[in-house]
Amino acid sequence: MAYNRPAAYGTDLACILRTDVLFSSATGIDVVRQDAYHRLLTDSVLGPAGDDWGYDCRRLLGATDAQLQSFSALISEVLQRDERITSAQVSITSSSTGTGLRIVTVKAQCTTAAGPFDLVLSIDGVNVTTIDQQAS
């Protein structure tokens, strides 16, 4: 595989790592990390090849630990749909907050031609439940 300089990954608005009112930018691997994060919160996008573009990990809430482990391969495959990501090692765990609520944590170690990056996504039932209740 050809080596792509981080600058070849482009520049985008920093919408996850350093969002601010002055529209700071993300470059290089940070752009890929933001796209991977978005891919794990979105099933489909508009445009060509937009169907099944990603996987909304919020659907993992309520799954048993055994079921969560079975999703690791799927999440890895979803991340590698981005041609800039050459490999992704994914682990998914569930933990309790002590108040009966569960948190699902998706950890991915991704590799690109420009180097590796880590991605951690924590999903809790409070926010998703609140959003679902407001929608109905």
N, C-alpha and C positions, 0 to 999 in steps of 0.2 A: 504494500500500500504506500502511496506517495505521502511524503511528509508535507503537511500544510502548516504554514506559519500561523500563529495565533491571530495575527492581523487579518489573515485570509478568512477568518470566521466572522468578520464584519464588526459593526458597531450598532448598538441598539440602545433605546432608553433603558435605564436601570429601573426595572419595575419590581424586583424582588430583593436584591442585595442592598441597594443604597437609594431607595426612592426618596426624592425630596422635591420641593416646589421649584427648584432651579433646573429640573430636568437633567440630572446627571446621567452619564452614559456608561454602558458596559461594553467591554471589548474582549475579543479573544475567547478564552474558555468560559468566562462569565456569561457570554451570550449563549453558549451551548448549555450551560447549567440552567439558565433561565428557561430555555426552550424545553429542556428535560422536565423541569418542574411543571411547566404548563402542560406538557404531554401527559403527566400523571394526574392532572385534574380535569382533563377534557377528553371526551370520547371521540368526537368528530369535529372537524372544522370546515369552513366553506372553501370551495375551490377544488381543483383536480386532486385526486387521491385523498380527499378529506374524510371520507368514511373510514371508520375504524382507525383514525389517526393516532389516538392515544387510548388511555384507560383511566377512567375516573376512579381513583383509589378510595374515594369516600364510600364506594359500594362495599368495601371490605369491612366496614363497621358491622359488628354483630356476628362475624365469622368466628368459628372455633380456631384454636391454635393450629390444629391439623389442616384445616381448610386454608388458613393463612399461608402455611408453608407451601401448599400446592400452587399458590399464586406467584411464588418467587420467579419461576421460569417464565410465566406470562409477562410479568412486569419487566424482566430482563429483555425479553423479545421486543416489547413495546419501546423501551428506551433505545434499542439498537435499530429501530426503524429510522432513526435519525442517522443519516449516512456519516455524520461526523463522529459518532460514538462507535468505536470498534469492539468494545466489550463492556458488559455490565454485570457485576456480581451483586445480587439483591438478597437482602434478608428482611423478613416482615415479622414483627413481634406485636404482642398485645400486652398491655399492662393495666392495672387498676389504679385509680386515683385515690382509693381509700374511701370514697363516697359512693361506691357502686358504679361509677362511670368507667368506661374502658377507653383507652387510647391505643390506636393502631399506629405503629411507627414503621415506616418504610425507609430502609437505608440502602443506598446504592453506591457502589464504588465503580465509577465509569472511567473508561480509558478513551482518549482521543489521540490523533496523530501528534497533537501539540502537548500531550501530557495527561495525567489523571485529574479527576475531581471527585469529590464526595457530594452526595445529595441526601438530605434527611428531610422527610416529610412526616409530620405528626398530625394525626386526625383524631379529634375527640368527638364524642357523641352529642355534646351540648350544642355546639354551633350548628351541626348538621340537623339535629332534631329541631332547633329553633327555626332554621330556614325552612325545613319541610312543613312545620306547623303554620308558618306565615303564608306559605304557598297554598294551603288548602282552605 
